[in-house]
């Protein structure tokens, strides 16, 4: 395989490891903060329920959606919304 092919293969492997790391860290953060969630699809999709709504969270990518409102990214943003310290416009 040429250099470009090897580089691409290495890049794909790096992305896969990063997603696995994100999944573990994000899930552990929710657990450690005492945030209630339901795990779906082997932990790839978490349904977070709070007084501020229901959120579909994908911890490997950081994507989340507050049902009926729209998509955003970032565990920190999700935590602020779940805890009610951030208002969406």
Secondary structure, DSSP 4 states (H G I P E B T S, - for coil): --HHHHHHHHHHHHHHHHHHHHHHHHHHHHHHTT--EEEEGGGTEEEEEETTEEEEEETTTTEEEETTTEEEE-HHHHHHHHHT-----
